[in-house]
């Protein structure tokens, strides 16, 4: 099994409930969405070569090559493998084989828009960081269909016992109305699922706007947090 991988590197998780945890990141190529705020746009299309430290490997990569890179990059403080992108669920067959070849925890960073793929790999995932899009993200021409798919994936991960949380990127134009579909959708699954409200970085969102949005979400959900992008704030990959 082969996949196009943009880069493999060791860094600190800068987003979500595991912020500050050291991980080996496997960034897959390709994404089915086109969010306006995307900060990894180069990975949205196939890459000819994958970067690993100061060297490059021709794509596509086999599972063994990715496992070798993970092993080379592992350190005593590293705690898990982060599968990110692009969109890793586009590579669910590869992930299934990769998971069978490693004994380390797997942390999935996904837009959650592919529930069939989520269902296929759910038994191989330890943590699912699910990024619900908002209308103002302009990620797709069918927002309602995307939201339904994201919530279905979140339900799949949560029901199977995967540690699941939801992240929402907050833009200056984000309102209670624009997050309401996500908030009520999460509540319908389980109101204890953590919701991380992540202001786009560099910070361009008013703090009072953030607090008001948190209070709205907190009226319906029991675990609402505001966590900015740590890695962008301190200047690490």
N, C-alpha and C positions, 0 to 999 in steps of 0.2 A: 504494500500500500504506500502511495506517494502523495505528497501535498506540497503546494507552494507556500513557503514560509518566508516572511519578510525579514525577521530577525529573531535571535535567541540571545537573551542577556540576563544578568543578575542585577536586581535593584530592589528598592523598597516600594511596597504597595502604597500608592498615594491616594487611593480613593476608597470610600465605603467603610464597612465595619471592621475590616482588617488593616486599616491604615497604619503604616509603620512596620508592618511585617515584611521580612525579607523573603523574596521569592525568585525563582527562575521563571522568566517570562518567555513564552513561545508565542510570537505574534504571527498569526496566519494572514495570508493575503486574501483579498476579495471581501466584498460586503454587498448585501442586497439593498441597502439603504443609502441615503445621501444627505445626512444631517448637515445643516449649515455650519454648526460649531465644531465639526470633526477636527481633532488635532492630530490624527494619524491618516490623513488623506492619501499619502503615498502608498499605504497598505491596502487601499480599497481596490486596487487592480493587481494582477499578477506581476511578480517581480522575477527578473532573470536570475538573480542571485540572492542568497540569504546571508545576512551579516551575523557573524559570531565572533565577538571581541574584535580583533584587528584583522580578521580574515573573512573571506567570502566563499560560500559553497553554492555550486550551481543548483538551481531548482529544476524539477521538483525534488524534495528530500524524501528519503525512505524513513520509516519509523526508527530503524536502528541508528541512523545518523542523528536524528533528533535526540534519542536517548543518550547517545554518546556525548552530545553537546551539553545536555542537562547535567550529566555526571561530571563533566569537566568544569562546569560553572557552579556546582554545588559547594556551599561553604558551611561551617558549623552553625551559623546563625540562620541559615536558610530553612524555611519551614514548609514550603509547598511549591507546586508547579502552577503558574498562572497561564491559562490558555486564553489568549486575547486576540485582537485583530485590528482591522478587518472584523470579520464575523466567524468565530470558530465553529459554530454549528453548521456552517457550510461544509465542514470537513469531518462529519460525525463518524464515518467509517474509519478514518485515520485515527481519530481520538479513541475510538473503541479499541483499536489495535495497540495504540500507544499506552493506554491504561493497563492493558494486559501485560505490558513489558516493564512496568515500573511499580515500585512499592511505596511511592511517596504520595502524600495527599494532593488532590487535583482541585484547583480553584478555577472555576469557569467564569469569564467575563463575557457577557452576551447581551445582544439587544433583544433576545428572547422571542424573536419573531418567527421562529421555525419550530413549532411544537412537535411535529413528527420527528425531527432530529433530536429534540430534547428528550422525547420518550425513548429513543433508541439508546441514548448514552447515560440516562439518568442513574443507572446502577453503578456507573464508574466515576461519578462526581461527588466530591465531599462538600464543596461550597459553590453555590450558584449566585453570582452577582448579576442581577437582571436589570437592565437599563430601559425603563419605560420611556418612550418618546412622547413628546407633547405636540399639539398642532403647530405651534410656532417653530418647532425644529425643522419642519418641512422635509421630513425624512422620506416621505412616500406620498403618492397621489391618493392613496386609500387609507386615511388615518384610522377610520373605524375598524377596518379589517386588520390593520396592524395591531391596534390596541387589544382586540379580541384574541389575536394570536399570542401576544405577549402575556396576557393574563392566563391563557391556557397553559403556556410553558411554566409560568410561575406556580400554577396549581399542580402541575406534574412534579416539579422538583420538590415542592413543599410536602405533598402527600406521600412522597417516597422516603421522606426523612432526611433529604439533603438540607444542609444549613442554607437557608435562602433569605436574601434580602433584596430590596428594590431600591434603585437609584433613579433620581429624576434630576436632570440638568435644568437649573433655573436661569432663565434669561431675563433681561430687563423688561420684556413684554409679557412675562409669565404672570398669570392671574389665578385667583381661586377657581374661576370657571375652567381655565385650561388644564388645571391639575385634577379637577373633580372626577373625571372619568377614571383616572388612575387610582385616586384615593378610594372611591367607592368600589372599584374593581378589586383592589387589595382587600378591602373590608369584607367583601363577599366571600373571599377565599379563607382569610383568617386575619382578624384585626391585630394580631400580635406580630405579624411579619414586619420586621424593621423597614422603615422608609427613610432613606438618606436623601436629603435635599442638598444638591451640590451646585453652588453658584458657579457660573462659568468663570474660568480663571484666564487672564487677570481679572480681578474682581471688578465687575461693572454693574452690580446689582445693589440697590439700596438696602441697608441692613434692616430698616423698618419693614420693607417689602418682604424680606426673608422671614422676619419674625411673624408677620401677619400670615404668611403662607404656612408656616409651621403650626401656628395656632389653629388654622382651618383644618389642616391634616390631623392635628392632634385631637380635634373634636371627635374624630372617627377612628383613629388608629392609636394603639397604646405605646408605640415606640417610634418616635419621629426625631430625627437628628439633622443638624446642619454640619456638613463636613466639606470644606473646600479641598481642592486638589493639592495635597501636600507636596508631591514631587515637582509640580510646576512652581510652587511658592519658593522652594529651596534650590531649584535648578538642577535636579537630577533626572535621568531618563525615566 
